[in-house]
Amino acid sequence: MAEAIWDRFAARDRVAINFTLTCNLACAHCIVESSPQRTERLTVDEVRAALDAAARNGKKHITFSGGEVFLYPKPMCEVIAYGRSLGLVVDVESNAFWARDERTAKLKLEPFVEAGIAGLSLSADAYHVAYFPVDRTIMAAQAGRAAGLLTEINFCPSDQPEVDAAIKSALDAAGEPYLENELLDRGRGKDLHTIVTRRHIDDLPECTSLTTTVHATGDVYACCELDISTDAMKQTPVFLGNIRTPSTEQDEREHLVTAFYDPTSPIYFRRLVESHPLFQDLATDRYATICDFCMTTLRDPARLAALRALLAAVPA
């Protein structure tokens, strides 16, 4: 199995920029519900502002995703080069539609390599092969490695075991390692989840999603697990604001959310659930995911006030 290329950076050092929701595909599991009909897209100036903020706040790694970023090579290469000029490491995610053959894959990838990308993250699963064969993903990965890039292929299981097995067999035959990811219950993926298991807080994993994310709408979140409807997040500090109206409150909110999940922090959630009267009732409830717990907890104004007071009491 492969190792995730963005795991070479800590979550707090990363920024994900969802450049566009326009995609040439409309995969059944897409958490942001991108499609050819979606038109939301950041401008080059907005992305530059996001990259400036990232560098200013000590971030080290940028991942551009969509939608499909290879539909917009000129603006994408412009912002990639700008990110590199700020000293940021830049990766891109793609569905690999452009890798029709070895020559085409090399030509399509070349401008992105020249602009300065370091990594290429690709997808190979039943949801993508509904549109084109897995050979394109393999071709894209090979072109990336030939160009000196770190590459990864992400596989997501489906309800079609024979298709899943054929994809894995093709990847193995080509010598391509892959990451096996879970099917997320967000966006279109919600319709694919028929069974939801709810667990006590002790059985929930630590949060690994605290990567600052700039949505194609300009909204900024302290989390990379976005879907098309972010109403629940907007009722919590996980929503940092909009890139078009930056404020110091964005930094304060991000610090609070990050500290809530940091085991060394005075407001670490597991410690609070054990000892703080405003959080102890959470121990008896059950949650589908750590995100479900987050949205439940951080929507309460009294709990937020308590978190801010505890953070303020810590010597600088």
C-alpha positions, 0 to 999 in steps of 0.5 A: 500500500502507498503512503499519503503524500500530504502526510509528509506535512502535519495537518496544521501546516497544510492548506487545501484550496478547492479551486473550482467545482466545475468537473468533467465528471459527476462521480456518485461519491463526490463530497463537494458534488462537482459536475459539468454544471457547477460554475463556482471558481476562485479568481487568480487574485483570490487564490493569491490572497489565500496563498499570501495568508498561508505563507504569513501564517506559517503554512508549508503545503498547498493542495489544489483540488476541485472539481477538476483543476486540469480544466484550467491549466493557465490560471492553475499554473499561474497560482502554482508558480506564485505559491512556489515563489512564496516557498510553499510546497504545492501538490494537485489532485486530478481525476486523470481524464487527460492521460489518454496515452503516454504522449498526451499525459506528458504534454498535459502534465508538463506545464504543471511541472514547469510551474512547480508542483511537487506531487500529484494525487489521482483517483481510481475507483468504480465511481471514476471508471464509470467515465473512463478506464483505470488505464488513464490513472495508471498513465497519469501516475507514470507520467508524474513519476517520470517528471520527478513528482511524488504520486499517489492513487486513491481507491474508494470501495464501492458496492460493485465488488467485481469492479473493485477487484478489477481495478485493484488487479489492474493497479497491481499488474501495473505495479502501482501502489494505492491508498484505500480510503473510506466512503465518506457520508458527505455530498453525493456520498450520503446517498450511498451510506445505508448503515450508520454506526454511532459510537461513544466518544471513547470509540471515536478516532482523533481528528485528522482533518484540521487542514485549512480549506478554501472553498471554491465559493471563497469560504474558508474552513478549519477542516478539509471534510467539506460537502456541498452544504456547509450550513452546519459548519457555518454555525461553528468556529470551524467556519473561519469566514470568507477570503474576500473579507479577511479578519483577525477573527479567522485566526482566533477561530482556527486556533480554538478549533485546533486546540480543541483537538490537540492532546497537549492543549488545555481545552483538549476535548477528551479531557473536557468531556471527563471533567468540565460540567458543560461537556460531561453530558457529551460522554453519554451520547453517540456520534456517527463520526468525529465530525458529527461530534464536532458539529454537535459540540461547537454549535453551543454558545455556552461551550464556546464561551468556556473554551475561549475563557480557558484559552485566555487563562493560559499564559502567553 
